[in-house]
Amino acid sequence: MVRLFARWLAQEHGNPKGSGYGSLYEEHIHKHQSLGLSPSEARQAAVGGEFESIGKLERDCLLALGLNEKTKLVDLGCGSGRLARQVVSVIGPEGSYLGLDVSKTLIEEACTQIKGNIGNIPFKFQVIQDCRVPCEDNSMDLLVAFSVVTHIDLEDTFSYLVEALRILRPGGRMVVSYLSADVQDHWDIFLNEGQIPYEHRSQQVRNHVFMPGMLQYLVERAGFKIEKDFRADEKWIPLTEPVLLFGRDIAVGDPAYLGQACLVLRKV
Ligand SMILES: C[S@@+](CC[C@H](N)C(=O)[O-])C[C@H]1O[C@@H](n2cnc3c(N)ncnc32)[C@H](O)[C@@H]1O
């Protein structure tokens, strides 16, 4: 069944499935700029802010899960390079980094963020439009989607899960962060989203909150094995350097949390 779906994904279906998301994000960046931010600041803010600190948290989360200099990494919904900027010094010439996003503007910013730092490391970015991951079957070690499935429709999340399973090598992992209704802050986001008038919902970047078990059901239907499921408020990330997050210093040795729940999946 999943294989049939993968074949269906590989066919053409009129407008590229992700093209609407791209224009929503361009508008989202524009809104930040109209608040008085410079173009670069707006591109950094558009992915959620705390550019430096969250990037370090994302990197440390992956280091804790085994990211190393040889990892072949796909950063799905890489945005303006929050993670790319931090993994430039981790991934070596035997590894690789591929950043994918629907927003050309954010990818341009990501390129600027890492410019001059990549030496001979295979670092690439690509604009995508169709819920496909442009990699060979069984070729990559790790695919991450930080704060991406929170902004897309469930059906598109499923398409990406099927694609992720295809491109990962056996034993490879996917890390996906998400908003989960079982923590109060995320439940509040859910209630706020409900305040958006129906006719405006398709015209802005949405924050989708998962009900407990929902994403887990999808990942298992796609064929992944769930290795870990960290709660949004669970302190599980060992920091490799101190970070200043929302005005609070977090020291090395104090485990940190991402603020989103995090599923760690394995292709068996
Ligand atoms: C909240 S930002 C997170 C960016 C990055 N992962 C990070 O943590 O800094 C969400 C990102 O998902 C991208 N995005 C939105 N819809 C997408 C889709 N259908 N496919 C791939 N990326 C998408 C957006 O352009 C944006 O860069």
The ligand as an SDF file (V2000), in Angstrom:
LIG
                    3D

 27 29  0  0  0  0  0  0  0  0999 V2000
    9.2560   27.1160   11.3730 C   0  0  0  0  0  0  0  0  0  0  0  0
   10.2370   27.0230    9.9470 S   0  0  0  0  0  0  0  0  0  0  0  0
   11.5220   25.9360   10.5110 C   0  0  0  0  0  0  0  0  0  0  0  0
   12.7690   26.0490    9.6950 C   0  0  0  0  0  0  0  0  0  0  0  0
   13.9180   25.1370   10.1380 C   0  0  0  0  0  0  0  0  0  0  0  0
   13.5660   23.7390   10.1010 N   0  0  0  0  0  0  0  0  0  0  0  0
   14.3830   25.5440   11.4990 C   0  0  0  0  0  0  0  0  0  0  0  0
   14.1480   24.8190   12.4690 O   0  0  0  0  0  0  0  0  0  0  0  0
   14.9620   26.6240   11.5870 O   0  0  0  0  0  0  0  0  0  0  0  0
    9.2960   25.9860    8.8490 C   0  0  0  0  0  0  0  0  0  0  0  0
    9.9850   25.7970    7.5010 C   0  0  0  0  0  0  0  0  0  0  0  0
    9.2600   24.8300    6.7480 O   0  0  0  0  0  0  0  0  0  0  0  0
    9.2340   25.2590    5.4010 C   0  0  0  0  0  0  0  0  0  0  0  0
    8.0850   24.6270    4.7460 N   0  0  0  0  0  0  0  0  0  0  0  0
    6.7810   25.0060    4.7780 C   0  0  0  0  0  0  0  0  0  0  0  0
    6.0380   24.1850    4.0260 N   0  0  0  0  0  0  0  0  0  0  0  0
    6.8850   23.2440    3.5250 C   0  0  0  0  0  0  0  0  0  0  0  0
    6.7030   22.1170    2.6750 C   0  0  0  0  0  0  0  0  0  0  0  0
    5.5150   21.7720    2.1940 N   0  0  0  0  0  0  0  0  0  0  0  0
    7.8100   21.4150    2.3440 N   0  0  0  0  0  0  0  0  0  0  0  0
    9.0250   21.7340    2.8340 C   0  0  0  0  0  0  0  0  0  0  0  0
    9.2520   22.7830    3.6460 N   0  0  0  0  0  0  0  0  0  0  0  0
    8.1930   23.5310    3.9740 C   0  0  0  0  0  0  0  0  0  0  0  0
    9.1020   26.7620    5.5050 C   0  0  0  0  0  0  0  0  0  0  0  0
    9.4410   27.4190    4.3100 O   0  0  0  0  0  0  0  0  0  0  0  0
   10.0330   27.0480    6.6630 C   0  0  0  0  0  0  0  0  0  0  0  0
   11.3370   27.2590    6.2340 O   0  0  0  0  0  0  0  0  0  0  0  0
  1  2  1  0
  2  3  1  0
  2 10  1  0
  3  4  1  0
  4  5  1  0
  5  6  1  0
  5  7  1  0
  7  8  2  0
  7  9  1  0
 10 11  1  0
 11 12  1  0
 11 26  1  0
 12 13  1  0
 13 14  1  0
 13 24  1  0
 14 15  1  0
 14 23  1  0
 15 16  2  0
 16 17  1  0
 17 18  1  0
 17 23  2  0
 18 19  1  0
 18 20  2  0
 20 21  1  0
 21 22  2  0
 22 23  1  0
 24 25  1  0
 24 26  1  0
 26 27  1  0
M  CHG  2   2   1   9  -1
M  END
$$$$
